[in-house]
Amino acid sequence: MKIKNGFIIREVAGSTVVVPLDPTHTFASMLKLNGTGKFLWERMLTETDEDALVSALAEEYEIDMETARADTDRFLASLRSFGVLEE
């Protein structure tokens, strides 16, 4: 899986937000990323899988694998609901 082409992240007023490059694509609400979301997003700019994301998150933030998996699952569910993932 990876992030579809046509989406970028930008810093806006101190927040990291996802911006669609296609003017016809609109979100029901703004997709704002926290630090963890930004970390995972950047790893998903190239093809990866969920296990690699979980491992990277656990290592970067020094958390247990169970917490990393739960956080990754929630983040991926959010991205799927916004339609930004290629799977």
mmCIF file of the C-alpha atoms, coordinates in Angstrom:
data_MODEL
# 
_entry.id   MODEL 
# 
loop_
_atom_site.group_PDB 
_atom_site.id 
_atom_site.type_symbol 
_atom_site.label_atom_id 
_atom_site.label_alt_id 
_atom_site.label_comp_id 
_atom_site.label_asym_id 
_atom_site.label_entity_id 
_atom_site.label_seq_id 
_atom_site.pdbx_PDB_ins_code 
_atom_site.Cartn_x 
_atom_site.Cartn_y 
_atom_site.Cartn_z 
_atom_site.occupancy 
_atom_site.B_iso_or_equiv 
_atom_site.pdbx_formal_charge 
_atom_site.auth_seq_id 
_atom_site.auth_comp_id 
_atom_site.auth_asym_id 
_atom_site.auth_atom_id 
_atom_site.pdbx_PDB_model_num 
ATOM 1  C CA . MET A 1 1  ? 0.000   0.000  0.000  1.00 0.00 ? 1  MET A CA 1 
ATOM 2  C CA . LYS A 1 2  ? 1.029   3.603  -0.479 1.00 0.00 ? 2  LYS A CA 1 
ATOM 3  C CA . ILE A 1 3  ? -0.381  7.110  -0.682 1.00 0.00 ? 3  ILE A CA 1 
ATOM 4  C CA . LYS A 1 4  ? -2.102  7.792  -4.014 1.00 0.00 ? 4  LYS A CA 1 
ATOM 5  C CA . ASN A 1 5  ? -0.553  10.370 -6.287 1.00 0.00 ? 5  ASN A CA 1 
ATOM 6  C CA . GLY A 1 6  ? -2.186  13.761 -6.041 1.00 0.00 ? 6  GLY A CA 1 
ATOM 7  C CA . PHE A 1 7  ? -1.936  14.348 -2.290 1.00 0.00 ? 7  PHE A CA 1 
ATOM 8  C CA . ILE A 1 8  ? 0.718   16.299 -0.431 1.00 0.00 ? 8  ILE A CA 1 
ATOM 9  C CA . ILE A 1 9  ? 1.242   17.426 3.118  1.00 0.00 ? 9  ILE A CA 1 
ATOM 10 C CA . ARG A 1 10 ? 1.799   21.041 4.048  1.00 0.00 ? 10 ARG A CA 1 
ATOM 11 C CA . GLU A 1 11 ? 2.416   22.980 7.229  1.00 0.00 ? 11 GLU A CA 1 
ATOM 12 C CA . VAL A 1 12 ? -0.417  25.474 7.728  1.00 0.00 ? 12 VAL A CA 1 
ATOM 13 C CA . ALA A 1 13 ? -0.564  27.681 10.813 1.00 0.00 ? 13 ALA A CA 1 
ATOM 14 C CA . GLY A 1 14 ? 1.530   25.208 12.793 1.00 0.00 ? 14 GLY A CA 1 
ATOM 15 C CA . SER A 1 15 ? -0.484  22.153 11.743 1.00 0.00 ? 15 SER A CA 1 
ATOM 16 C CA . THR A 1 16 ? 0.312   19.447 9.211  1.00 0.00 ? 16 THR A CA 1 
ATOM 17 C CA . VAL A 1 17 ? -2.551  18.993 6.740  1.00 0.00 ? 17 VAL A CA 1 
ATOM 18 C CA . VAL A 1 18 ? -3.159  16.855 3.667  1.00 0.00 ? 18 VAL A CA 1 
ATOM 19 C CA . VAL A 1 19 ? -3.860  18.835 0.517  1.00 0.00 ? 19 VAL A CA 1 
ATOM 20 C CA . PRO A 1 20 ? -5.380  17.252 -2.613 1.00 0.00 ? 20 PRO A CA 1 
ATOM 21 C CA . LEU A 1 21 ? -3.767  18.516 -5.814 1.00 0.00 ? 21 LEU A CA 1 
ATOM 22 C CA . ASP A 1 22 ? -6.867  17.679 -7.858 1.00 0.00 ? 22 ASP A CA 1 
ATOM 23 C CA . PRO A 1 23 ? -9.316  20.578 -7.408 1.00 0.00 ? 23 PRO A CA 1 
ATOM 24 C CA . THR A 1 24 ? -12.276 18.233 -7.932 1.00 0.00 ? 24 THR A CA 1 
ATOM 25 C CA . HIS A 1 25 ? -11.315 16.135 -4.883 1.00 0.00 ? 25 HIS A CA 1 
ATOM 26 C CA . THR A 1 26 ? -12.757 17.496 -1.682 1.00 0.00 ? 26 THR A CA 1 
ATOM 27 C CA . PHE A 1 27 ? -12.683 16.119 1.825  1.00 0.00 ? 27 PHE A CA 1 
ATOM 28 C CA . ALA A 1 28 ? -15.764 16.109 4.016  1.00 0.00 ? 28 ALA A CA 1 
ATOM 29 C CA . SER A 1 29 ? -13.479 17.666 6.612  1.00 0.00 ? 29 SER A CA 1 
ATOM 30 C CA . MET A 1 30 ? -9.830  18.662 6.720  1.00 0.00 ? 30 MET A CA 1 
ATOM 31 C CA . LEU A 1 31 ? -7.356  15.823 7.069  1.00 0.00 ? 31 LEU A CA 1 
ATOM 32 C CA . LYS A 1 32 ? -4.966  17.014 9.759  1.00 0.00 ? 32 LYS A CA 1 
ATOM 33 C CA . LEU A 1 33 ? -1.965  14.902 10.762 1.00 0.00 ? 33 LEU A CA 1 
ATOM 34 C CA . ASN A 1 34 ? -0.360  14.748 14.169 1.00 0.00 ? 34 ASN A CA 1 
ATOM 35 C CA . GLY A 1 35 ? 3.335   13.864 14.515 1.00 0.00 ? 35 GLY A CA 1 
ATOM 36 C CA . THR A 1 36 ? 2.661   10.142 14.343 1.00 0.00 ? 36 THR A CA 1 
ATOM 37 C CA . GLY A 1 37 ? 0.430   10.546 11.301 1.00 0.00 ? 37 GLY A CA 1 
ATOM 38 C CA . LYS A 1 38 ? 3.080   12.601 9.530  1.00 0.00 ? 38 LYS A CA 1 
ATOM 39 C CA . PHE A 1 39 ? 5.704   9.969  10.367 1.00 0.00 ? 39 PHE A CA 1 
ATOM 40 C CA . LEU A 1 40 ? 3.556   7.169  8.896  1.00 0.00 ? 40 LEU A CA 1 
ATOM 41 C CA . TRP A 1 41 ? 2.483   9.273  5.884  1.00 0.00 ? 41 TRP A CA 1 
ATOM 42 C CA . GLU A 1 42 ? 6.101   9.878  4.916  1.00 0.00 ? 42 GLU A CA 1 
ATOM 43 C CA . ARG A 1 43 ? 6.795   6.137  4.991  1.00 0.00 ? 43 ARG A CA 1 
ATOM 44 C CA . MET A 1 44 ? 3.791   5.521  2.773  1.00 0.00 ? 44 MET A CA 1 
ATOM 45 C CA . LEU A 1 45 ? 5.031   7.726  -0.057 1.00 0.00 ? 45 LEU A CA 1 
ATOM 46 C CA . THR A 1 46 ? 6.622   4.543  -1.405 1.00 0.00 ? 46 THR A CA 1 
ATOM 47 C CA . GLU A 1 47 ? 5.152   1.050  -1.385 1.00 0.00 ? 47 GLU A CA 1 
ATOM 48 C CA . THR A 1 48 ? 5.094   -0.526 2.083  1.00 0.00 ? 48 THR A CA 1 
ATOM 49 C CA . ASP A 1 49 ? 2.970   -2.871 4.165  1.00 0.00 ? 49 ASP A CA 1 
ATOM 50 C CA . GLU A 1 50 ? 1.265   -2.619 7.510  1.00 0.00 ? 50 GLU A CA 1 
ATOM 51 C CA . ASP A 1 51 ? 3.836   -4.723 9.362  1.00 0.00 ? 51 ASP A CA 1 
ATOM 52 C CA . ALA A 1 52 ? 6.669   -2.440 8.207  1.00 0.00 ? 52 ALA A CA 1 
ATOM 53 C CA . LEU A 1 53 ? 4.711   0.619  9.362  1.00 0.00 ? 53 LEU A CA 1 
ATOM 54 C CA . VAL A 1 54 ? 4.042   -0.938 12.777 1.00 0.00 ? 54 VAL A CA 1 
ATOM 55 C CA . SER A 1 55 ? 7.718   -1.832 13.230 1.00 0.00 ? 55 SER A CA 1 
ATOM 56 C CA . ALA A 1 56 ? 8.891   1.628  12.175 1.00 0.00 ? 56 ALA A CA 1 
ATOM 57 C CA . LEU A 1 57 ? 6.412   3.310  14.531 1.00 0.00 ? 57 LEU A CA 1 
ATOM 58 C CA . ALA A 1 58 ? 7.397   1.092  17.483 1.00 0.00 ? 58 ALA A CA 1 
ATOM 59 C CA . GLU A 1 59 ? 11.082  1.783  16.892 1.00 0.00 ? 59 GLU A CA 1 
ATOM 60 C CA . GLU A 1 60 ? 10.742  5.544  16.308 1.00 0.00 ? 60 GLU A CA 1 
ATOM 61 C CA . TYR A 1 61 ? 8.523   6.204  19.331 1.00 0.00 ? 61 TYR A CA 1 
ATOM 62 C CA . GLU A 1 62 ? 9.885   3.403  21.557 1.00 0.00 ? 62 GLU A CA 1 
ATOM 63 C CA . ILE A 1 63 ? 6.462   1.878  22.138 1.00 0.00 ? 63 ILE A CA 1 
ATOM 64 C CA . ASP A 1 64 ? 5.336   -1.741 22.306 1.00 0.00 ? 64 ASP A CA 1 
ATOM 65 C CA . MET A 1 65 ? 4.182   -3.508 19.153 1.00 0.00 ? 65 MET A CA 1 
ATOM 66 C CA . GLU A 1 66 ? 0.586   -3.805 20.386 1.00 0.00 ? 66 GLU A CA 1 
ATOM 67 C CA . THR A 1 67 ? 0.267   -0.034 20.823 1.00 0.00 ? 67 THR A CA 1 
ATOM 68 C CA . ALA A 1 68 ? 2.018   0.594  17.501 1.00 0.00 ? 68 ALA A CA 1 
ATOM 69 C CA . ARG A 1 69 ? -0.358  -1.796 15.713 1.00 0.00 ? 69 ARG A CA 1 
ATOM 70 C CA . ALA A 1 70 ? -3.455  -0.194 17.249 1.00 0.00 ? 70 ALA A CA 1 
ATOM 71 C CA . ASP A 1 71 ? -2.244  3.304  16.319 1.00 0.00 ? 71 ASP A CA 1 
ATOM 72 C CA . THR A 1 72 ? -1.336  2.202  12.791 1.00 0.00 ? 72 THR A CA 1 
ATOM 73 C CA . ASP A 1 73 ? -4.692  0.473  12.319 1.00 0.00 ? 73 ASP A CA 1 
ATOM 74 C CA . ARG A 1 74 ? -6.572  3.640  13.346 1.00 0.00 ? 74 ARG A CA 1 
ATOM 75 C CA . PHE A 1 75 ? -4.466  5.789  11.040 1.00 0.00 ? 75 PHE A CA 1 
ATOM 76 C CA . LEU A 1 76 ? -4.926  3.471  8.054  1.00 0.00 ? 76 LEU A CA 1 
ATOM 77 C CA . ALA A 1 77 ? -8.684  3.337  8.666  1.00 0.00 ? 77 ALA A CA 1 
ATOM 78 C CA . SER A 1 78 ? -8.761  7.135  8.583  1.00 0.00 ? 78 SER A CA 1 
ATOM 79 C CA . LEU A 1 79 ? -6.772  7.261  5.334  1.00 0.00 ? 79 LEU A CA 1 
ATOM 80 C CA . ARG A 1 80 ? -9.067  4.675  3.772  1.00 0.00 ? 80 ARG A CA 1 
ATOM 81 C CA . SER A 1 81 ? -12.133 6.713  4.690  1.00 0.00 ? 81 SER A CA 1 
ATOM 82 C CA . PHE A 1 82 ? -10.615 9.744  2.910  1.00 0.00 ? 82 PHE A CA 1 
ATOM 83 C CA . GLY A 1 83 ? -9.698  7.655  -0.146 1.00 0.00 ? 83 GLY A CA 1 
ATOM 84 C CA . VAL A 1 84 ? -5.994  8.450  -0.225 1.00 0.00 ? 84 VAL A CA 1 
ATOM 85 C CA . LEU A 1 85 ? -4.561  4.911  -0.179 1.00 0.00 ? 85 LEU A CA 1 
ATOM 86 C CA . GLU A 1 86 ? -3.471  2.699  -3.050 1.00 0.00 ? 86 GLU A CA 1 
ATOM 87 C CA . GLU A 1 87 ? -3.781  -0.872 -1.877 1.00 0.00 ? 87 GLU A CA 1 
# 
